[in-house]
Amino acid sequence: MDLAAEELQFLSIVGILRESVRIPNQSNRAFSLITLTLIFPLSLSILAHNLFTHPLLRRIQSFHSPSDVAFLILVQSLYLIFLFLFSLLSTAAVVLSVATLYSSSKPPHHSFSFSSLLSSALPRAFPRLARTFLFVSLLMTLYNVVFLASLTALVFAFSISSASAAASQILLGAAALLLLILYFLTHLYITAWWHLASVVSVLEPVCGWPAMRRSRELLRGKAAAAGVLVSIYLAMCWVISWVFGGVVVRGGVGVGLVRRVLVGGLLVGVLVFVNLVGLLVQSVFYYVCKSYHHELIDKTALFEHLGGYLGEYVPLKSSVQMQSFDDSL
């Protein structure tokens, strides 16, 4: 929070991560409450739901019980609803908290009201964020359908090819690898696009496709950095989930109950930290993109957009360009 506006556009990936880790120190109490009430339940549910679904899947494979199948569908449905609600609430809470700190008229270490955040700003931000999420979900569904259709068409084309079997297998493998690489890179871009659109949906008066269009504009010139940040986040989440599944859910030979509980608790704590920093990174990255495009930030418009909630911020009468992380939004 001690960087000048002209330095933001040149902030490295390490710099973005460093600033994101520092932000909770500006208001320890509020971020602690956000972590305990929103991010911790979210992280716990992401890992712990395998403890219920894994035994059910084994029972279904062994006994083919319709009641177990129905119960599995119920558990998965409740899990997805819980994940949807807490994911969006966590995103909105962190984005609004960072906005409050950057817009406050008091020093950056002042503590804003968590109760006011929940009662005033979140109800206004959540519907816009939900609409953007639903639009992205539709986009991702169509994208996966196109990928599967392309892969199926590729396999079919090589199956009727007149080339030799060995040549067809080599060409099919190369084409499939190229398609998978393209799929992975596109997936990273869409994920980064979505995360930035989530911040836009909270802080700007747009949502859905307009928020995605606005996010795409902000990503120009910063797509590579966004891809790296998303890759780091997804890789860490995958490693945590893989270790949790191998040690806690399935349990290896010689892994006792106490060790499984300790490892599970440690991994939940690590995932909480990763999710918190990930949400902070997408908020900081929004301001980096704004600075990169030399955009002005109208504090008064933001104050009115959030229904008068920006902590201790006193509305100004003109647009202000970011001069530092301490006194800017």
C-alpha positions in Angstrom: 0.0 0.0 0.0 3.0 2.2 -0.2 3.3 2.3 -4.0 2.7 5.3 -6.2 0.1 5.1 -9.0 2.6 5.2 -11.8 4.4 2.2 -10.2 1.3 0.0 -10.1 1.3 -0.7 -13.8 4.8 -2.1 -13.5 4.1 -4.1 -10.4 5.5 -7.6 -10.8 3.7 -10.9 -10.0 5.8 -11.2 -6.8 4.9 -7.6 -6.0 1.2 -8.3 -6.4 1.4 -11.3 -4.1 3.4 -9.3 -1.5 0.9 -6.5 -1.4 -2.0 -8.9 -1.2 -0.5 -10.7 1.8 0.0 -7.3 3.6 -3.5 -6.1 3.2 -5.1 -8.0 6.1 -2.7 -6.2 8.5 -4.5 -3.0 7.7 -7.6 -4.3 9.5 -6.9 -7.5 11.3 -10.3 -7.8 13.1 -12.4 -7.4 10.0 -10.4 -9.8 7.9 -10.2 -12.3 10.7 -14.0 -12.2 10.9 -14.3 -12.6 7.1 -11.9 -15.5 7.2 -13.7 -17.3 10.1 -17.3 -16.8 8.9 -16.9 -17.1 5.2 -13.6 -18.4 3.9 -13.1 -21.1 6.5 -16.5 -22.7 5.9 -15.9 -22.5 2.2 -12.4 -24.1 2.4 -13.6 -26.8 4.9 -16.5 -27.8 2.6 -14.2 -28.0 -0.5 -12.0 -30.6 1.2 -14.4 -32.3 3.6 -17.2 -33.2 1.1 -15.0 -36.0 -0.2 -15.2 -37.6 3.2 -18.9 -38.2 2.6 -18.9 -38.8 -1.2 -16.0 -41.2 -1.3 -17.6 -43.9 1.0 -21.0 -43.4 -0.8 -19.3 -44.0 -4.2 -17.7 -47.2 -2.9 -21.1 -48.4 -1.6 -22.8 -47.6 -4.9 -20.1 -49.5 -6.8 -20.5 -52.5 -4.6 -24.3 -52.7 -3.9 -25.9 -50.5 -6.6 -28.4 -49.2 -4.0 -30.9 -46.6 -5.5 -31.2 -45.0 -2.0 -27.4 -44.4 -1.9 -27.6 -42.9 -5.4 -30.4 -40.5 -4.3 -28.5 -39.6 -1.1 -25.3 -38.9 -3.1 -27.3 -36.6 -5.4 -28.7 -34.8 -2.4 -25.3 -34.4 -0.8 -23.8 -33.1 -4.0 -26.7 -30.7 -4.6 -26.4 -29.2 -1.1 -22.6 -29.0 -1.5 -22.9 -27.0 -4.8 -25.5 -24.6 -3.3 -23.2 -24.1 -0.2 -20.2 -23.6 -2.5 -22.1 -21.1 -4.7 -23.3 -19.0 -1.7 -20.1 -18.9 0.3 -17.8 -18.5 -2.8 -19.7 -15.4 -3.9 -20.1 -14.0 -0.3 -16.4 -14.4 0.3 -15.5 -12.7 -3.0 -17.9 -9.8 -2.4 -16.7 -9.4 1.2 -13.0 -9.3 0.4 -13.4 -7.0 -2.7 -15.5 -4.6 -0.6 -13.1 -4.7 2.3 -10.1 -3.8 0.0 -12.2 -1.0 -1.6 -13.0 0.3 1.9 -9.3 0.4 2.9 -8.2 2.1 -0.3 -11.0 4.8 -0.1 -10.9 5.5 3.6 -10.1 9.1 4.7 -8.3 7.7 7.7 -4.9 5.9 7.9 -4.9 2.5 6.3 -4.6 0.7 9.6 -8.0 1.8 10.8 -10.6 -1.0 11.3 -13.9 -0.9 9.3 -17.1 -2.4 10.5 -17.6 -6.0 9.6 -21.3 -5.8 10.6 -21.9 -2.8 8.4 -20.2 -4.7 5.5 -22.6 -7.6 5.9 -25.8 -5.5 6.4 -25.1 -2.6 4.0 -22.8 -3.4 1.1 -23.0 -7.2 0.7 -26.8 -7.3 -0.1 -26.2 -4.8 -2.9 -23.1 -6.5 -4.4 -24.2 -10.1 -4.1 -27.0 -10.1 -6.8 -24.7 -8.5 -9.4 -21.9 -11.0 -8.6 -24.4 -13.9 -8.8 -25.6 -12.8 -12.3 -22.0 -12.6 -13.5 -21.3 -16.0 -12.0 -24.3 -17.6 -13.8 -23.3 -16.0 -17.1 -19.7 -17.4 -16.7 -21.1 -20.8 -15.8 -23.1 -20.9 -19.0 -20.0 -19.7 -20.9 -17.9 -22.5 -19.4 -20.5 -25.1 -20.2 -20.6 -24.1 -23.8 -16.8 -24.0 -23.9 -16.6 -27.6 -22.6 -19.2 -28.8 -25.0 -17.3 -27.3 -27.9 -14.1 -28.9 -26.6 -15.7 -32.4 -26.3 -17.3 -32.0 -29.7 -13.9 -31.1 -31.2 -12.2 -34.0 -29.5 -14.9 -36.4 -30.7 -14.7 -35.1 -34.3 -10.9 -35.4 -34.2 -11.1 -39.1 -33.1 -13.8 -39.8 -35.7 -11.8 -38.2 -38.5 -8.7 -40.3 -37.7 -10.8 -43.4 -37.4 -11.9 -43.2 -41.0 -8.5 -42.0 -42.3 -6.9 -44.1 -45.0 -3.4 -43.6 -43.4 -1.7 -46.5 -41.7 -2.6 -47.4 -38.1 0.8 -46.3 -36.7 0.7 -43.0 -38.6 -2.9 -42.4 -37.5 -2.0 -43.0 -33.9 0.9 -40.6 -34.0 -1.1 -37.9 -35.8 -4.0 -38.4 -33.4 -1.8 -38.1 -30.4 -0.2 -34.9 -31.6 -3.5 -33.4 -32.6 -5.1 -34.3 -29.2 -2.1 -32.9 -27.3 -2.3 -29.6 -29.2 -6.1 -29.5 -28.5 -5.5 -30.1 -24.8 -2.8 -27.4 -24.6 -5.2 -25.0 -26.4 -8.0 -26.0 -24.0 -5.8 -25.5 -20.9 -4.6 -22.0 -22.1 -8.1 -21.0 -22.9 -9.4 -22.2 -19.6 -6.7 -20.1 -17.8 -7.8 -17.0 -19.7 -11.5 -17.6 -19.1 -10.8 -18.1 -15.4 -8.7 -14.9 -15.1 -11.4 -13.1 -17.2 -14.1 -14.3 -14.8 -12.2 -13.4 -11.6 -11.6 -9.9 -12.8 -15.2 -9.6 -13.9 -16.2 -10.6 -10.4 -14.4 -7.5 -9.0 -15.9 -5.4 -11.7 -19.3 -6.6 -10.8 -18.9 -5.5 -7.2 -17.2 -2.2 -7.7 -18.7 -1.0 -11.0 -22.4 -0.6 -12.0 -22.3 -3.5 -14.5 -22.8 -7.3 -14.3 -23.2 -10.3 -16.5 -21.9 -9.8 -20.1 -21.2 -6.1 -19.6 -18.9 -7.0 -16.7 -17.2 -9.6 -18.8 -16.7 -7.1 -21.6 -15.3 -4.6 -19.1 -13.0 -7.2 -17.6 -11.7 -8.1 -21.1 -10.8 -4.5 -21.7 -8.9 -4.3 -18.4 -7.0 -7.6 -19.1 -5.5 -6.2 -22.3 -1.7 -6.0 -21.7 -2.0 -8.0 -18.5 -3.4 -11.3 -19.7 0.0 -13.1 -19.3 0.4 -12.0 -15.7 -3.2 -13.0 -15.0 -2.6 -16.4 -16.4 0.4 -16.9 -14.2 -1.5 -15.8 -11.1 -4.4 -18.1 -11.9 -2.0 -21.0 -12.6 -0.3 -20.6 -9.2 -3.7 -20.5 -7.4 -5.1 -23.6 -9.3 -1.9 -25.5 -8.8 -1.8 -24.9 -5.1 -5.5 -25.9 -4.8 -4.8 -29.1 -6.8 -1.8 -30.1 -4.6 -3.8 -29.5 -1.4 -6.8 -31.5 -2.7 -4.5 -34.3 -3.9 -2.7 -34.7 -0.6 -6.0 -34.5 1.4 -7.5 -37.2 -0.8 -4.5 -39.5 -0.5 -3.8 -39.1 3.2 -7.1 -38.1 4.8 -9.9 -39.5 2.6 -8.4 -42.8 1.4 -5.6 -43.1 4.0 -2.3 -44.8 3.2 -0.8 -47.8 4.9 0.3 -47.0 8.4 -1.6 -43.6 8.5 -3.5 -43.6 11.8 -6.6 -41.6 12.7 -4.7 -39.0 14.7 -2.3 -38.3 11.8 -5.1 -38.1 9.4 -6.9 -35.5 11.6 -3.7 -33.5 12.0 -2.9 -33.5 8.3 -6.5 -32.7 7.5 -6.6 -29.7 9.8 -3.3 -28.5 8.5 -4.5 -28.7 4.9 -7.7 -26.9 5.7 -5.7 -24.1 7.2 -3.4 -23.9 4.2 -6.4 -23.8 1.8 -8.0 -21.0 3.9 -4.8 -19.0 3.5 -4.6 -19.7 -0.2 -8.3 -18.8 -0.8 -7.9 -15.5 1.2 -4.8 -14.5 -0.7 -6.4 -15.5 -4.0 -9.3 -13.2 -3.3 -7.0 -10.4 -2.3 -4.9 -10.9 -5.4 -7.8 -10.5 -7.7 -8.8 -7.3 -5.9 -5.2 -5.9 -6.2 -4.9 -7.0 -9.8 -8.0 -4.9 -10.6 -6.3 -1.8 -9.4 -3.1 -2.7 -11.2 -5.1 -3.1 -14.5 -6.8 0.3 -13.9 -3.4 2.0 -13.3 -1.9 0.2 -16.4 -4.7 1.8 -18.6 -4.3 5.2 -16.8 -7.9 5.3 -15.7 -9.2 7.8 -13.2 -11.2 6.5 -10.2 -14.2 8.5 -9.2 -14.6 8.0 -5.4 -17.9 9.8 -5.3 -19.4 7.5 -8.0 -18.1 4.5 -6.1 -19.5 5.8 -2.9 -23.0 6.2 -4.4 -22.7 2.8 -6.3 -22.1 1.0 -3.0 -25.0 2.6 -1.3 -23.0 5.0 0.8 -20.8 2.2 2.3 -17.0 2.9 2.1 -16.0 2.7 5.7 -14.9 6.1 7.0 -14.6 7.6 3.5 -16.0 11.1 3.2 -17.3 11.7 -0.4 -15.3 14.1 -2.6 -16.6 16.4 -5.3 -14.3 15.4 -8.1 -12.6 12.4 -9.7 -9.3 11.5 -8.2 -6.4 9.6 -9.7 -4.7 7.0 -7.5 -1.7 8.6 -5.8 -0.8 5.8 -3.5 -2.2 2.5 -2.2 -2.7 4.2 1.2 -5.2 6.9 0.1 -6.6 5.6 -3.2 -9.1 3.3 -4.7 
